[in-house]
Amino acid sequence: MKNRTSLLKKDATQAILASVLSIIIGLVVGCVIILVVGCTSDNLSLSSAMDGIRLIFGGLFSTGRDASGALTFGFNPTNIGNMLFRATPLIMTGLSVAVAFKTGLFNIGAPGQYLMGTMVTLMLALGIPSESVPAGLIWVIAFVGGCLAGAVWGAIPGLLKAFLNINEVLACIMTNWLAANVVTWAFDGSSFRNLVENNKAGYIYKTTFNGVETPKLGLDHLFPNSQVNMGILVAIAIAILMYVIMNKTTLGYQLKACGANRHAARYAGIQDKRNIVLSMAIAGALAAGGASLYYLSGNTEFFWSTYQSLPATGFNGIPVALLAVNNPVAVIFTGCFMSMLDISGLQLTNLTAYNEYITDVIIATIVYLSAFSLVIRMFISGRRKRKGKAAAAAPAPDPGGETPPAPVAEKGGEGA
């Protein structure tokens, strides 16, 4: 019993418990929405609502419907491969937010950094002729160039925070919309147009037009008919690398020290301004790397009129990081979980009478409730602290069974 209590008092245990509770609450709320809509809509029924709930929990393994119209489940390599493909940019944006959190910064600028990485990656991947330069080298140049663009864009809020003490959240919001308009302006004024499907306007065609494509490394045989490629392996390797940097190196110690207390870190001889800028630059490079891996896959197009909205992938990195408690390795699993919800939403739309708007509401509910993991963790730890204080304040029982008398104050305030 004592070991169990001490285990529950550990920060890591409380963090995991908070994340699990957040996921459960989000799934339950999603199921309640499905049930209410199914029972109150003329086009739906309780049976269709139960099918929707089953798909929420097992959509990744859905294989369609049989001859009688009943849902079937089993190993679905296509869904799993697509889940891994969609998880790749989420892992990268989750790492971007997590690394900034570790250093005491809130990187809400991941969408803008993602857009800048998209722009530079596509311009390099489509602008360097593959007849002169090997396609593999173009891929590396485009990936590194995209990451550097994100690093430069992420460093801007870092510089404003370090030298002018401007809140990084405000600076990131401004750079997000600046990036959206810069990307739109750059593509509108460039020659990067859709040269294959001329019926589309405002699209950048797939990088395979120039022969640039992320290698499959046999994953297409393991997960046939899916979009998965080497990008997921690159994202996992980067997550492990960030874990090593943040926990096993002097640089990681300095970054976390600045996050814990910037002034104390400066007093200890750590260059706090440099580390703030560096932290935001690393975060920007990670977010932009997610865009590079996504669009270098060769099977995705980019619509550049981005001034009306920002990419959801950048914002979805926030709940990914929160669920992972800012642990780079845990980001791998939470990114896959968020991607699994996306696949379940697609299955819900394709296999039931629920329309895409209901699916979006369900996924959004789960995503934003998952962001409350820190609140749940504070509640758990706070409740245990109150219990501990109450136990410490209670008088110890007398061995003889009598309650010790209350202390009586001496008159005069001093001893005789």
HELIX and SHEET records of a PDB file:
HELIX    1   1 LYS A    2  LYS A    9  1                                   8    
HELIX    2   2 ASP A   11  THR A   40  1                                  30    
HELIX    3   3 LEU A   46  GLY A   58  1                                  13    
HELIX    4   4 GLY A   59  PHE A   61  5                                   3    
HELIX    5   5 PRO A   77  LYS A  102  1                                  26    
HELIX    6   6 ALA A  110  GLY A  127  1                                  18    
HELIX    7   7 ALA A  135  LEU A  164  1                                  30    
HELIX    8   8 GLU A  168  ASP A  188  1                                  21    
HELIX    9   9 THR A  207  ASN A  210  5                                   4    
HELIX   10  10 LEU A  219  LEU A  222  1                                   4    
HELIX   11  11 GLY A  231  LYS A  248  1                                  18    
HELIX   12  12 THR A  250  ALA A  260  1                                  11    
HELIX   13  13 ARG A  262  TYR A  267  1                                   6    
HELIX   14  14 ASP A  272  TYR A  295  1                                  24    
HELIX   15  15 THR A  306  GLN A  308  5                                   3    
HELIX   16  16 ALA A  312  LEU A  323  1                                  12    
HELIX   17  17 PRO A  328  LEU A  351  1                                  24    
HELIX   18  18 GLU A  356  SER A  370  1                                  15    
HELIX   19  19 SER A  373  ALA A  393  1                                  21    
SHEET    1   A 2 SER A  62  ARG A  65  0                                        
SHEET    2   A 2 LEU A  71  PHE A  73 -1                                        
SHEET    1   B 2 TYR A 203  ILE A 204  0                                        
SHEET    2   B 2 PHE A 302  PHE A 303 -1                                        
END                                                                             
